[in-house]
């Protein structure tokens, strides 16, 4: 089998639909099935009801993809998504880069607290 035939054969084996996509730059495989189940809408609602603080981060890629689909500004998309997620129980909705900065600051504060004592 030459390289071209091999690519055609491989393309016929994998069948991933757009609804399977997490925009994570990886492929959905059986290993990610558990992650998909843990990140379902029902699981979010269950955890939002029982958690003392529910924080949601939205990646720039997801925000932009939704904005393009809805033909609107990405910041408006983020604002609308945040409003909807807050109605569902999220206490804080951040763009992923802001969430990363908050996590780094919290980690720094925890480190300083532990090692200054």
C-alpha positions, 0 to 999 in steps of 0.5 A, a space after each residue: 500500500 503506498 502512502 496515498 492509499 494508506 491515508 485514504 484507508 486511515 481516513 475511512 477508519 476514523 469518524 469524528 463528527 463536529 458534535 464530538 469536537 471539544 476544540 482542544 486540538 486533540 482527537 476524541 478517543 475512547 480515553 476521552 469518553 470519561 472526560 466527556 461524561 464528566 463535562 456534560 450539562 447534567 454534570 455541570 448542573 449537579 456540581 454547580 448546585 453542590 459546590 461552594 464556588 463554581 468557576 467556568 473558563 471559556 477558551 478564546 478559541 471556543 469564544 471566537 468559534 461561537 462568535 463567528 457562528 452567531 456573526 457577532 463580536 467575540 466579547 459580546 459572545 463572552 458576555 452572553 455566555 457568562 450571563 447564561 452560565 451564571 443563570 445555570 449556577 456559575 459564580 464566576 465566568 472567565 476567559 481562559 487567559 484570565 482564569 490562568 492568571 487567577 490560578 497563578 496568583 492563587 498558587 503564589 499566595 498559597 506558596 507564600 502562606 505555606 513557606 512564610 509560616 
